[in-house]
């Protein structure tokens, strides 16, 4: 019991320390706005991506039907390119947004900060939406895709011998065949 309290206290201390550090940054308002707007924008962008890529099955609770299966290979490539581009944009924009924080003045550094903050928030929302859609749709076709999740599921299966980690239905039990009596 004492160990559990120690672990909870340690995690709380780490969270408070990180939040205090982030609050001390000049880019703290940008980080706060990102924390509030990225989830909302990501949900909106994922709905738009679902409609554009013809992946309506990803939001439904069912397996994809044969016509929808034909859209997946091309949609997977497009989502992969979108994830790569959004990752590149986010990795380029966030350091700029933190180095030149947005201020209420219209100086060149502040304008750069505003543009970088907008680009960072938009690219992070796009990355989150595309990554969620890619993982969700991949899981509907193959429970062991993407590869990192597949490795995790296989490892958990080998540790526990539980078929649920592989995402498969349990095999039906053999029904005993009645003996016919002549």
Secondary structure, 3 states (H helix, E strand, C coil): CHHHHHHHHHHHHHHHHHHHHHHHCCCHHHHHHHHHHHHHHHHHHHHHHHHHCCCHHHCCCCCCCHHHHHHHHHHHHHHHHHHHHHHHHHHHHHHHHHHCCCCCCCCHHHHHHHHHHHHHHHHHHHHHHHHHHHHHHHHHHCCCCCHHHHHHHHHHHHHHCCHHHHCCCCCCCCCCCCCCCC
